């Protein structure tokens, strides 16, 4: 079981939320738990980050201003 936990702990996470405190707090908790995490607060920044350094997982706020999924 330990190798699986070690492999999971190296997964990078992109946190996307327009509420800055929520995004930063979640990224901090994930980092403290051993997951490399970064937080962004706009859809444009999220797309740029995901393109520049693709994360293994994305935690995404569903009601972000500026982009509703129809683009």
C-alpha positions in Angstrom: 0.0 0.0 0.0 2.9 2.4 0.7 4.0 2.7 -2.9 0.5 3.7 -4.0 0.4 6.4 -1.3 3.8 7.7 -2.3 2.7 7.8 -6.0 -0.5 9.6 -5.1 1.3 12.1 -3.0 3.4 13.3 -5.9 0.3 14.3 -7.9 0.1 18.0 -8.7 -3.2 19.9 -8.2 -4.5 23.1 -9.7 -7.1 24.8 -7.5 -9.4 27.2 -9.4 -11.8 29.4 -7.4 -12.7 33.0 -7.7 -12.9 33.3 -3.9 -9.2 34.0 -3.2 -9.3 32.8 0.4 -10.9 29.5 -0.5 -8.4 28.8 -3.3 -5.4 29.7 -1.2 -6.6 27.8 1.8 -7.3 24.6 -0.2 -3.9 24.8 -2.0 -2.2 25.3 1.4 -3.9 22.3 2.9 -3.1 20.1 -0.1 0.5 21.2 0.0 0.8 20.5 3.7 -0.6 17.0 3.0 2.1 16.4 0.5 0.5 17.4 -2.8 2.2 20.1 -4.9 -0.7 22.5 -5.3 -1.2 26.0 -6.8 -4.2 28.3 -6.7 -5.6 30.6 -9.4 -8.6 32.8 -9.2 -9.6 33.4 -12.9 -10.5 31.2 -15.8 -7.9 32.9 -18.0 -5.2 32.3 -15.4 -6.4 28.7 -14.9 -6.2 28.0 -18.7 -2.7 29.5 -18.8 -1.5 27.5 -15.8 -2.9 24.3 -17.1 -1.3 24.8 -20.5 2.1 25.9 -19.2 2.3 23.2 -16.5 -0.4 20.6 -16.8 -1.6 19.4 -13.4 -2.5 15.8 -12.6 -5.8 17.0 -11.1 -7.9 20.2 -11.1 -10.3 21.2 -8.3 -12.6 23.6 -10.1 -15.3 26.0 -8.9 -18.3 25.5 -11.2 -19.6 29.1 -11.1 -16.6 31.1 -12.2 -17.3 34.6 -13.7 -16.3 35.2 -17.3 -16.6 31.6 -18.7 -19.6 29.4 -18.4 -18.5 26.4 -20.5 -20.2 27.4 -23.7 -17.1 28.9 -25.2 
